[in-house]
Amino acid sequence: MGFSRVAFAFYWLSLLNLILGFAHHTYPLPQFPWVRRLSFAISMTEWVMLIHLLWTGFSARDPQAPTSIPLAFLASSTFWV
């Protein structure tokens, strides 16, 4: 069975985002400032995952291959899984 530190870290980051990410919908409500900052930070973790996915996908592609945005997304998602 394989083990990847990145996949393990992203699993727990996704779980944290799933559990606590709802708070970014409560910005208009009166709440403590630390709750607002924490919920914003947790909701921004999705960008970390997207940037990592694109970074690894584009760095792994063949430079001689034709450049196509949909093909690049498919290749990066194939590499990610």
N, C-alpha and C positions, 0 to 999 in steps of 0.2 A: 504494500500500500504506500503510495507516495505521500510526501509531506512537503509543503511549501510554506515558508514563513510569511510570505506576502499574502497568500490565500487565507492563512489562519488569521492574520492581522485584519484583513478586509472583512472576514466573516464577523469578527467581534465588533468592528467599526460599523458594519451594516446592522448588526443587532442593536447596538447602541442608538443608531440613527432611527431604527424602526421603533424602539421603545420610547425614546425621548424626543424624536423629531417632530411630534405633533405640536410642540410648544411654539413653533414659529407662526402658527395660525392665531396665536393669542396676543400678538403685539399691541392691538388697540386696547386691550384690557389693562386695568391698573395692576401692576405686579412689581416685584422687586427688580431693580436693575440687573442684578446678577443672574436672575432667571432669564431675562431677555437676552443678555450676552451669551449665556450658556446655550440657549436654544438656537441663537444665530450661529454660533460656532459649530454646533452639531449639524445644523442644516447645511453648512458649507462643506462638510466632509464629502458630500457627493461630488464636489469639484475635484477633490483629491483623487477619488477613484477614477473619474473620467480622464483626468490628466495623466494618471499612471497608465490607464488603458491605451490612450492615444500614443503616449511616449514609447511604451514597449511595442506597440503595433507598428508604428512608423520606423522605429529603429531596427526592427527585425525584417523589414521588407527588403526585397532585392532591388538595388539601385538601377538595374537594367530593365526592370519591369515597367510597363506603361503606367503612367500616373492617372489614376481614376479615383475620385473621392469615394463612390460607393464600394469599389473594389478594395480600397484601403480600409474602410470600416469593416467590411466582411473579413478581411485578413486579420485585422486587429482583434476582432471578436473571436475568430478561430484560434488565434494565438492565446488569447486570454483564457478560453475554456480549456 
